[in-house]
Amino acid sequence: MEPNKNLSDQINNNIHQSEVNGGLFLTDVAIGETVSAKTRNTLYTINKTGENDYLISGSKKYCPQPTDCKIAGSTWGGSMLKIGFIGIGMHLEMYLGQKGILTSMIESVNKI
């Protein structure tokens, strides 16, 4: 991918690194399919129940049982979001009701 001249070197580097590290676009997950996402601290199980609806579990604090969730995408920790993407080396941004959650760094993501 060619760097975008309208973006900073850091942002271009982050975008490039997300492509190298890999991940999963949520549009590639069919309704009814399940994904596992391992972060530094938690192993999440994510089941797609609708076009932008998910049941997520794994966090003892936030979702010990399958909990309705909206997934925004992944971020590098700042305000820039790669929408609809679960990216290795990034942080998952999701919403459990009105509560926004930012996970620790994603180490792996797989369809199961």
N, CA, C and O atoms as CSV, one atom per row, in Angstrom:
chain,resi,resn,atom,element,x,y,z
A,1,MET,N,N,0.833,-1.175,0.000
A,1,MET,CA,C,0.000,0.000,0.000
A,1,MET,C,C,0.879,1.240,0.000
A,1,MET,O,O,1.869,1.319,0.728
A,2,GLU,N,N,0.510,2.185,-0.811
A,2,GLU,CA,C,1.230,3.460,-0.867
A,2,GLU,C,C,0.833,4.332,0.323
A,2,GLU,O,O,-0.350,4.418,0.653
A,3,PRO,N,N,1.806,4.980,0.972
A,3,PRO,CA,C,1.467,5.904,2.052
A,3,PRO,C,C,0.587,7.041,1.532
A,3,PRO,O,O,0.735,7.494,0.397
A,4,ASN,N,N,-0.318,7.484,2.376
A,4,ASN,CA,C,-1.190,8.596,2.020
A,4,ASN,C,C,-0.489,9.890,2.388
A,4,ASN,O,O,-0.144,10.090,3.553
A,5,LYS,N,N,-0.272,10.768,1.427
A,5,LYS,CA,C,0.466,12.006,1.677
A,5,LYS,C,C,-0.273,12.939,2.627
A,5,LYS,O,O,0.326,13.872,3.160
A,6,ASN,N,N,-1.577,12.701,2.851
A,6,ASN,CA,C,-2.360,13.545,3.745
A,6,ASN,C,C,-2.330,13.063,5.195
A,6,ASN,O,O,-2.891,13.710,6.080
A,7,LEU,N,N,-1.678,11.933,5.434
A,7,LEU,CA,C,-1.586,11.383,6.785
A,7,LEU,C,C,-0.153,11.475,7.295
A,7,LEU,O,O,0.795,11.527,6.512
A,8,SER,N,N,-0.010,11.495,8.602
A,8,SER,CA,C,1.329,11.560,9.194
A,8,SER,C,C,2.077,10.254,8.955
A,8,SER,O,O,1.474,9.224,8.655
A,9,ASP,N,N,3.408,10.313,9.093
A,9,ASP,CA,C,4.225,9.108,8.950
A,9,ASP,C,C,3.798,8.048,9.958
A,9,ASP,O,O,3.755,6.863,9.624
A,10,GLN,N,N,3.481,8.453,11.185
A,10,GLN,CA,C,3.081,7.489,12.214
A,10,GLN,C,C,1.784,6.785,11.833
A,10,GLN,O,O,1.673,5.568,11.978
A,11,ILE,N,N,0.820,7.528,11.357
A,11,ILE,CA,C,-0.447,6.914,10.950
A,11,ILE,C,C,-0.230,5.988,9.765
A,11,ILE,O,O,-0.758,4.876,9.749
A,12,ASN,N,N,0.538,6.426,8.771
A,12,ASN,CA,C,0.844,5.553,7.633
A,12,ASN,C,C,1.562,4.287,8.101
A,12,ASN,O,O,1.267,3.194,7.618
A,13,ASN,N,N,2.496,4.427,9.033
A,13,ASN,CA,C,3.205,3.259,9.570
A,13,ASN,C,C,2.247,2.329,10.312
A,13,ASN,O,O,2.340,1.109,10.176
A,14,ASN,N,N,1.325,2.896,11.099
A,14,ASN,CA,C,0.352,2.070,11.820
A,14,ASN,C,C,-0.539,1.296,10.851
A,14,ASN,O,O,-0.795,0.109,11.056
A,15,ILE,N,N,-1.008,1.959,9.805
A,15,ILE,CA,C,-1.854,1.299,8.814
A,15,ILE,C,C,-1.084,0.166,8.136
A,15,ILE,O,O,-1.604,-0.938,7.974
A,16,HIS,N,N,0.143,0.446,7.746
A,16,HIS,CA,C,0.981,-0.584,7.127
A,16,HIS,C,C,1.192,-1.762,8.083
A,16,HIS,O,O,1.071,-2.921,7.684
A,17,GLN,N,N,1.505,-1.459,9.343
A,17,GLN,CA,C,1.765,-2.515,10.322
A,17,GLN,C,C,0.517,-3.364,10.555
A,17,GLN,O,O,0.632,-4.572,10.758
A,18,SER,N,N,-0.676,-2.759,10.530
A,18,SER,CA,C,-1.903,-3.539,10.719
A,18,SER,C,C,-2.100,-4.516,9.562
A,18,SER,O,O,-2.642,-5.605,9.749
A,19,GLU,N,N,-1.663,-4.126,8.375
A,19,GLU,CA,C,-1.758,-5.026,7.225
A,19,GLU,C,C,-0.745,-6.159,7.326
A,19,GLU,O,O,-1.033,-7.287,6.926
A,20,VAL,N,N,0.438,-5.866,7.856
A,20,VAL,CA,C,1.470,-6.891,8.042
A,20,VAL,C,C,1.044,-7.871,9.135
A,20,VAL,O,O,1.143,-9.085,8.958
A,21,ASN,N,N,0.567,-7.335,10.272
A,21,ASN,CA,C,0.192,-8.177,11.413
A,21,ASN,C,C,-1.044,-9.013,11.129
A,21,ASN,O,O,-1.167,-10.136,11.617
A,22,GLY,N,N,-1.950,-8.471,10.348
A,22,GLY,CA,C,-3.172,-9.194,10.012
A,22,GLY,C,C,-4.283,-8.966,11.014
A,22,GLY,O,O,-4.150,-8.208,11.975
A,23,GLY,N,N,-5.362,-9.638,10.759
A,23,GLY,CA,C,-6.544,-9.515,11.596
A,23,GLY,C,C,-7.740,-10.040,10.832
A,23,GLY,O,O,-7.611,-10.848,9.913
A,24,LEU,N,N,-8.901,-9.566,11.231
A,24,LEU,CA,C,-10.130,-10.083,10.665
A,24,LEU,C,C,-11.131,-8.947,10.503
A,24,LEU,O,O,-11.428,-8.225,11.454
A,25,PHE,N,N,-11.647,-8.798,9.290
A,25,PHE,CA,C,-12.728,-7.837,9.059
A,25,PHE,C,C,-14.041,-8.502,9.457
A,25,PHE,O,O,-14.310,-9.635,9.060
A,26,LEU,N,N,-14.846,-7.810,10.231
A,26,LEU,CA,C,-16.109,-8.360,10.707
A,26,LEU,C,C,-17.084,-8.618,9.565
A,26,LEU,O,O,-18.002,-9.424,9.716
A,27,THR,N,N,-16.908,-7.958,8.433
A,27,THR,CA,C,-17.754,-8.227,7.267
A,27,THR,C,C,-17.484,-9.621,6.702
A,27,THR,O,O,-18.305,-10.156,5.957
A,28,ASP,N,N,-16.334,-10.214,7.052
A,28,ASP,CA,C,-15.998,-11.565,6.601
A,28,ASP,C,C,-16.521,-12.642,7.539
A,28,ASP,O,O,-16.284,-13.829,7.319
A,29,VAL,N,N,-17.228,-12.234,8.582
A,29,VAL,CA,C,-17.812,-13.168,9.545
A,29,VAL,C,C,-19.311,-13.236,9.276
A,29,VAL,O,O,-19.997,-12.214,9.293
A,30,ALA,N,N,-19.813,-14.437,9.029
A,30,ALA,CA,C,-21.241,-14.623,8.754
A,30,ALA,C,C,-22.030,-14.633,10.057
A,30,ALA,O,O,-21.505,-14.988,11.113
A,31,ILE,N,N,-23.283,-14.244,9.969
A,31,ILE,CA,C,-24.163,-14.341,11.136
A,31,ILE,C,C,-24.204,-15.801,11.564
A,31,ILE,O,O,-24.406,-16.698,10.746
A,32,GLY,N,N,-24.008,-16.024,12.863
A,32,GLY,CA,C,-23.957,-17.378,13.414
A,32,GLY,C,C,-22.540,-17.892,13.613
A,32,GLY,O,O,-22.337,-18.861,14.344
A,33,GLU,N,N,-21.555,-17.263,12.977
A,33,GLU,CA,C,-20.162,-17.688,13.150
A,33,GLU,C,C,-19.585,-17.119,14.447
A,33,GLU,O,O,-20.059,-16.116,14.979
A,34,THR,N,N,-18.547,-17.797,14.931
A,34,THR,CA,C,-17.894,-17.417,16.173
A,34,THR,C,C,-16.427,-17.131,15.910
A,34,THR,O,O,-15.781,-17.785,15.091
A,35,VAL,N,N,-15.917,-16.137,16.627
A,35,VAL,CA,C,-14.524,-15.704,16.518
A,35,VAL,C,C,-13.916,-15.733,17.912
A,35,VAL,O,O,-14.584,-15.403,18.893
A,36,SER,N,N,-12.651,-16.127,18.001
A,36,SER,CA,C,-11.915,-15.976,19.255
A,36,SER,C,C,-10.889,-14.866,19.058
A,36,SER,O,O,-10.227,-14.783,18.023
A,37,ALA,N,N,-10.777,-14.027,20.064
A,37,ALA,CA,C,-9.800,-12.942,20.035
A,37,ALA,C,C,-9.032,-12.985,21.344
A,37,ALA,O,O,-9.594,-12.748,22.413
A,38,LYS,N,N,-7.745,-13.288,21.253
A,38,LYS,CA,C,-6.896,-13.355,22.444
A,38,LYS,C,C,-6.163,-12.038,22.588
A,38,LYS,O,O,-5.450,-11.601,21.685
A,39,THR,N,N,-6.353,-11.408,23.750
A,39,THR,CA,C,-5.609,-10.202,24.071
A,39,THR,C,C,-4.547,-10.584,25.093
A,39,THR,O,O,-4.450,-11.744,25.493
A,40,ARG,N,N,-3.759,-9.611,25.511
A,40,ARG,CA,C,-2.745,-9.893,26.532
A,40,ARG,C,C,-3.372,-10.419,27.811
A,40,ARG,O,O,-2.755,-11.210,28.524
A,41,ASN,N,N,-4.605,-9.986,28.111
A,41,ASN,CA,C,-5.213,-10.316,29.391
A,41,ASN,C,C,-6.393,-11.276,29.323
A,41,ASN,O,O,-6.752,-11.873,30.338
A,42,THR,N,N,-7.004,-11.441,28.157
A,42,THR,CA,C,-8.288,-12.148,28.090
A,42,THR,C,C,-8.423,-12.895,26.777
A,42,THR,O,O,-7.901,-12.473,25.745
A,43,LEU,N,N,-9.136,-14.018,26.834
A,43,LEU,CA,C,-9.539,-14.726,25.628
A,43,LEU,C,C,-11.035,-14.490,25.453
A,43,LEU,O,O,-11.847,-14.987,26.234
A,44,TYR,N,N,-11.393,-13.726,24.418
A,44,TYR,CA,C,-12.787,-13.399,24.150
A,44,TYR,C,C,-13.371,-14.374,23.138
A,44,TYR,O,O,-12.693,-14.793,22.200
A,45,THR,N,N,-14.626,-14.726,23.338
A,45,THR,CA,C,-15.403,-15.465,22.350
A,45,THR,C,C,-16.484,-14.518,21.855
A,45,THR,O,O,-17.247,-13.961,22.644
A,46,ILE,N,N,-16.543,-14.343,20.536
A,46,ILE,CA,C,-17.450,-13.373,19.919
A,46,ILE,C,C,-18.318,-14.112,18.913
A,46,ILE,O,O,-17.810,-14.701,17.960
A,47,ASN,N,N,-19.631,-14.079,19.128
A,47,ASN,CA,C,-20.568,-14.710,18.212
A,47,ASN,C,C,-21.362,-13.626,17.504
A,47,ASN,O,O,-21.962,-12.764,18.146
A,48,LYS,N,N,-21.363,-13.672,16.172
A,48,LYS,CA,C,-22.102,-12.679,15.391
A,48,LYS,C,C,-23.567,-13.097,15.326
A,48,LYS,O,O,-23.901,-14.155,14.793
A,49,THR,N,N,-24.435,-12.251,15.875
A,49,THR,CA,C,-25.864,-12.569,15.942
A,49,THR,C,C,-26.698,-11.741,14.969
A,49,THR,O,O,-27.865,-12.052,14.732
A,50,GLY,N,N,-26.111,-10.699,14.411
A,50,GLY,CA,C,-26.809,-9.832,13.456
A,50,GLY,C,C,-25.780,-9.051,12.677
A,50,GLY,O,O,-24.578,-9.237,12.868
A,51,GLU,N,N,-26.237,-8.183,11.802
A,51,GLU,CA,C,-25.307,-7.444,10.942
A,51,GLU,C,C,-24.242,-6.701,11.745
A,51,GLU,O,O,-23.065,-6.752,11.388
A,52,ASN,N,N,-24.620,-6.024,12.799
A,52,ASN,CA,C,-23.673,-5.335,13.682
A,52,ASN,C,C,-23.922,-5.692,15.134
A,52,ASN,O,O,-23.693,-4.878,16.029
A,53,ASP,N,N,-24.391,-6.906,15.368
A,53,ASP,CA,C,-24.705,-7.363,16.721
A,53,ASP,C,C,-23.892,-8.597,17.062
A,53,ASP,O,O,-23.710,-9.495,16.241
A,54,TYR,N,N,-23.405,-8.618,18.301
A,54,TYR,CA,C,-22.545,-9.700,18.746
A,54,TYR,C,C,-22.881,-10.070,20.180
A,54,TYR,O,O,-23.389,-9.253,20.947
A,55,LEU,N,N,-22.588,-11.316,20.526
A,55,LEU,CA,C,-22.544,-11.751,21.911
A,55,LEU,C,C,-21.075,-11.989,22.211
A,55,LEU,O,O,-20.397,-12.714,21.483
A,56,ILE,N,N,-20.584,-11.383,23.278
A,56,ILE,CA,C,-19.172,-11.518,23.631
A,56,ILE,C,C,-19.064,-12.017,25.059
A,56,ILE,O,O,-19.855,-11.640,25.924
A,57,SER,N,N,-18.080,-12.865,25.297
A,57,SER,CA,C,-17.804,-13.344,26.650
A,57,SER,C,C,-16.306,-13.536,26.801
A,57,SER,O,O,-15.564,-13.594,25.820
A,58,GLY,N,N,-15.881,-13.632,28.045
A,58,GLY,CA,C,-14.470,-13.889,28.323
A,58,GLY,C,C,-13.908,-13.034,29.431
A,58,GLY,O,O,-13.081,-13.512,30.207
A,59,SER,N,N,-14.327,-11.786,29.532
A,59,SER,CA,C,-13.822,-10.894,30.570
A,59,SER,C,C,-14.556,-11.173,31.877
A,59,SER,O,O,-15.785,-11.109,31.924
A,60,LYS,N,N,-13.820,-11.478,32.927
A,60,LYS,CA,C,-14.444,-11.728,34.232
A,60,LYS,C,C,-15.182,-10.501,34.731
A,60,LYS,O,O,-16.197,-10.618,35.417
A,61,LYS,N,N,-14.673,-9.318,34.387
A,61,LYS,CA,C,-15.261,-8.070,34.884
A,61,LYS,C,C,-16.436,-7.596,34.039
A,61,LYS,O,O,-17.465,-7.213,34.595
A,62,TYR,N,N,-16.318,-7.610,32.723
A,62,TYR,CA,C,-17.304,-6.979,31.851
A,62,TYR,C,C,-18.282,-7.943,31.178
A,62,TYR,O,O,-19.440,-7.595,30.950
A,63,CYS,N,N,-17.822,-9.144,30.864
A,63,CYS,CA,C,-18.707,-10.076,30.145
A,63,CYS,C,C,-18.351,-11.526,30.488
A,63,CYS,O,O,-17.874,-12.276,29.636
A,64,PRO,N,N,-18.590,-11.914,31.755
A,64,PRO,CA,C,-18.299,-13.307,32.126
A,64,PRO,C,C,-19.251,-14.294,31.445
A,64,PRO,O,O,-18.893,-15.450,31.222
A,65,GLN,N,N,-20.444,-13.844,31.122
A,65,GLN,CA,C,-21.436,-14.611,30.371
A,65,GLN,C,C,-21.636,-13.906,29.030
A,65,GLN,O,O,-21.349,-12.713,28.923
A,66,PRO,N,N,-22.118,-14.607,28.011
A,66,PRO,CA,C,-22.374,-13.929,26.733
A,66,PRO,C,C,-23.230,-12.670,26.939
A,66,PRO,O,O,-24.307,-12.716,27.534
A,67,THR,N,N,-22.714,-11.557,26.430
A,67,THR,CA,C,-23.305,-10.247,26.639
A,67,THR,C,C,-23.472,-9.549,25.292
A,67,THR,O,O,-22.578,-9.595,24.447
A,68,ASP,N,N,-24.633,-8.894,25.095
A,68,ASP,CA,C,-24.839,-8.126,23.863
A,68,ASP,C,C,-23.758,-7.070,23.715
A,68,ASP,O,O,-23.378,-6.412,24.684
A,69,CYS,N,N,-23.271,-6.917,22.501
A,69,CYS,CA,C,-22.118,-6.056,22.261
A,69,CYS,C,C,-22.192,-5.449,20.865
A,69,CYS,O,O,-22.699,-6.073,19.932
A,70,LYS,N,N,-21.691,-4.248,20.735
A,70,LYS,CA,C,-21.443,-3.613,19.443
A,70,LYS,C,C,-19.925,-3.460,19.335
A,70,LYS,O,O,-19.283,-3.011,20.285
A,71,ILE,N,N,-19.358,-3.820,18.221
A,71,ILE,CA,C,-17.912,-3.700,18.015
A,71,ILE,C,C,-17.666,-2.561,17.040
A,71,ILE,O,O,-18.143,-2.578,15.906
A,72,ALA,N,N,-16.909,-1.567,17.504
A,72,ALA,CA,C,-16.581,-0.419,16.647
A,72,ALA,C,C,-15.447,-0.788,15.698
A,72,ALA,O,O,-15.514,-0.492,14.505
A,73,GLY,N,N,-14.411,-1.431,16.218
A,73,GLY,CA,C,-13.239,-1.791,15.432
A,73,GLY,C,C,-12.023,-1.858,16.314
A,73,GLY,O,O,-12.124,-2.169,17.501
A,74,SER,N,N,-10.871,-1.569,15.743
A,74,SER,CA,C,-9.610,-1.632,16.480
A,74,SER,C,C,-8.870,-0.306,16.381
A,74,SER,O,O,-8.994,0.427,15.400
A,75,THR,N,N,-8.106,-0.023,17.411
A,75,THR,CA,C,-7.364,1.226,17.488
A,75,THR,C,C,-5.947,0.934,17.973
A,75,THR,O,O,-5.664,-0.136,18.512
A,76,TRP,N,N,-5.079,1.893,17.772
A,76,TRP,CA,C,-3.712,1.787,18.293
A,76,TRP,C,C,-3.618,2.449,19.659
A,76,TRP,O,O,-2.520,2.606,20.192
A,77,GLY,N,N,-4.729,2.831,20.224
A,77,GLY,CA,C,-4.739,3.463,21.535
A,77,GLY,C,C,-5.064,4.942,21.476
A,77,GLY,O,O,-5.275,5.571,22.513
A,78,GLY,N,N,-5.107,5.498,20.294
A,78,GLY,CA,C,-5.457,6.902,20.132
A,78,GLY,C,C,-6.879,7.032,19.631
A,78,GLY,O,O,-7.716,6.162,19.868
A,79,SER,N,N,-7.144,8.120,18.941
A,79,SER,CA,C,-8.503,8.372,18.475
A,79,SER,C,C,-8.782,7.791,17.090
A,79,SER,O,O,-9.927,7.810,16.639
A,80,MET,N,N,-7.766,7.278,16.411
A,80,MET,CA,C,-7.977,6.717,15.074
A,80,MET,C,C,-8.449,5.273,15.186
A,80,MET,O,O,-7.844,4.464,15.890
A,81,LEU,N,N,-9.535,4.958,14.487
A,81,LEU,CA,C,-10.180,3.657,14.572
A,81,LEU,C,C,-10.208,3.003,13.201
A,81,LEU,O,O,-10.594,3.631,12.215
A,82,LYS,N,N,-9.798,1.736,13.137
A,82,LYS,CA,C,-9.952,0.944,11.921
A,82,LYS,C,C,-11.290,0.225,12.083
A,82,LYS,O,O,-11.381,-0.799,12.760
A,83,ILE,N,N,-12.316,0.773,11.459
A,83,ILE,CA,C,-13.706,0.366,11.669
A,83,ILE,C,C,-13.937,-1.060,11.175
A,83,ILE,O,O,-13.488,-1.445,10.096
A,84,GLY,N,N,-14.659,-1.841,12.004
A,84,GLY,CA,C,-15.062,-3.184,11.610
A,84,GLY,C,C,-13.919,-4.166,11.477
A,84,GLY,O,O,-14.033,-5.146,10.740
A,85,PHE,N,N,-12.819,-3.927,12.171
A,85,PHE,CA,C,-11.615,-4.749,12.043
A,85,PHE,C,C,-11.132,-5.150,13.430
A,85,PHE,O,O,-11.090,-4.323,14.340
A,86,ILE,N,N,-10.769,-6.416,13.591
A,86,ILE,CA,C,-10.111,-6.886,14.808
A,86,ILE,C,C,-8.665,-7.138,14.407
A,86,ILE,O,O,-8.367,-8.128,13.739
A,87,GLY,N,N,-7.762,-6.240,14.816
A,87,GLY,CA,C,-6.391,-6.257,14.331
A,87,GLY,C,C,-5.370,-6.708,15.355
A,87,GLY,O,O,-5.365,-6.240,16.494
A,88,ILE,N,N,-4.518,-7.610,14.945
A,88,ILE,CA,C,-3.422,-8.066,15.798
A,88,ILE,C,C,-2.483,-6.892,16.039
A,88,ILE,O,O,-2.121,-6.169,15.111
A,89,GLY,N,N,-2.095,-6.712,17.298
A,89,GLY,CA,C,-1.233,-5.600,17.680
A,89,GLY,C,C,-2.012,-4.328,17.964
A,89,GLY,O,O,-1.424,-3.285,18.251
A,90,MET,N,N,-3.337,-4.411,17.884
A,90,MET,CA,C,-4.200,-3.260,18.127
A,90,MET,C,C,-5.067,-3.546,19.356
A,90,MET,O,O,-4.924,-4.590,19.992
A,91,HIS,N,N,-5.956,-2.625,19.685
A,91,HIS,CA,C,-6.872,-2.771,20.818
A,91,HIS,C,C,-8.300,-2.771,20.293
A,91,HIS,O,O,-8.672,-1.910,19.496
A,92,LEU,N,N,-9.103,-3.738,20.739
A,92,LEU,CA,C,-10.494,-3.819,20.317
A,92,LEU,C,C,-11.319,-2.776,21.067
A,92,LEU,O,O,-11.230,-2.660,22.289
A,93,GLU,N,N,-12.121,-2.020,20.319
A,93,GLU,CA,C,-13.035,-1.050,20.918
A,93,GLU,C,C,-14.454,-1.569,20.736
A,93,GLU,O,O,-14.916,-1.791,19.616
A,94,MET,N,N,-15.136,-1.757,21.865
A,94,MET,CA,C,-16.489,-2.307,21.818
A,94,MET,C,C,-17.370,-1.591,22.836
A,94,MET,O,O,-16.888,-0.875,23.713
A,95,TYR,N,N,-18.670,-1.807,22.694
A,95,TYR,CA,C,-19.646,-1.175,23.583
A,95,TYR,C,C,-20.585,-2.235,24.131
A,95,TYR,O,O,-21.227,-2.970,23.381
A,96,LEU,N,N,-20.651,-2.299,25.452
A,96,LEU,CA,C,-21.593,-3.157,26.154
A,96,LEU,C,C,-22.660,-2.216,26.700
A,96,LEU,O,O,-22.468,-1.588,27.741
A,97,GLY,N,N,-23.774,-2.123,26.001
A,97,GLY,CA,C,-24.750,-1.083,26.311
A,97,GLY,C,C,-24.111,0.263,26.012
A,97,GLY,O,O,-23.605,0.474,24.910
A,98,GLN,N,N,-24.126,1.169,26.968
A,98,GLN,CA,C,-23.523,2.497,26.794
A,98,GLN,C,C,-22.063,2.533,27.241
A,98,GLN,O,O,-21.388,3.549,27.078
A,99,LYS,N,N,-21.574,1.426,27.804
A,99,LYS,CA,C,-20.210,1.395,28.341
A,99,LYS,C,C,-19.203,1.032,27.255
A,99,LYS,O,O,-19.265,-0.052,26.674
A,100,GLY,N,N,-18.282,1.943,26.988
A,100,GLY,CA,C,-17.212,1.687,26.030
A,100,GLY,C,C,-16.068,0.944,26.683
A,100,GLY,O,O,-15.645,1.295,27.785
A,101,ILE,N,N,-15.568,-0.071,26.022
A,101,ILE,CA,C,-14.472,-0.899,26.521
A,101,ILE,C,C,-13.351,-0.884,25.484
A,101,ILE,O,O,-13.598,-1.031,24.286
A,102,LEU,N,N,-12.135,-0.709,25.951
A,102,LEU,CA,C,-10.945,-0.818,25.111
A,102,LEU,C,C,-10.103,-1.935,25.702
A,102,LEU,O,O,-9.661,-1.839,26.846
A,103,THR,N,N,-9.877,-2.994,24.931
A,103,THR,CA,C,-9.156,-4.152,25.449
A,103,THR,C,C,-7.649,-3.893,25.490
A,103,THR,O,O,-7.156,-2.891,24.971
A,104,SER,N,N,-6.941,-4.814,26.115
A,104,SER,CA,C,-5.483,-4.823,25.996
A,104,SER,C,C,-5.147,-5.254,24.563
A,104,SER,O,O,-6.044,-5.585,23.788
A,105,MET,N,N,-3.877,-5.251,24.219
A,105,MET,CA,C,-3.450,-5.516,22.840
A,105,MET,C,C,-3.870,-6.918,22.378
A,105,MET,O,O,-3.708,-7.904,23.097
A,106,ILE,N,N,-4.404,-6.972,21.174
A,106,ILE,CA,C,-4.841,-8.230,20.565
A,106,ILE,C,C,-3.614,-9.000,20.082
A,106,ILE,O,O,-2.776,-8.475,19.350
A,107,GLU,N,N,-3.533,-10.254,20.510
A,107,GLU,CA,C,-2.410,-11.128,20.119
A,107,GLU,C,C,-2.763,-12.068,18.984
A,107,GLU,O,O,-1.906,-12.411,18.170
A,108,SER,N,N,-4.036,-12.492,18.922
A,108,SER,CA,C,-4.454,-13.379,17.833
A,108,SER,C,C,-5.963,-13.260,17.667
A,108,SER,O,O,-6.680,-12.888,18.596
A,109,VAL,N,N,-6.429,-13.581,16.468
A,109,VAL,CA,C,-7.860,-13.604,16.173
A,109,VAL,C,C,-8.105,-14.700,15.143
A,109,VAL,O,O,-7.383,-14.810,14.153
A,110,ASN,N,N,-9.143,-15.516,15.392
A,110,ASN,CA,C,-9.432,-16.648,14.516
A,110,ASN,C,C,-10.919,-16.940,14.508
A,110,ASN,O,O,-11.606,-16.765,15.514
A,111,LYS,N,N,-11.412,-17.391,13.352
A,111,LYS,CA,C,-12.749,-17.957,13.312
A,111,LYS,C,C,-12.673,-19.337,13.939
A,111,LYS,O,O,-11.701,-20.067,13.743
A,112,ILE,N,N,-13.721,-19.697,14.705
A,112,ILE,CA,C,-13.736,-21.043,15.307
A,112,ILE,C,C,-15.014,-21.764,14.936
A,112,ILE,O,O,-15.218,-22.907,15.343
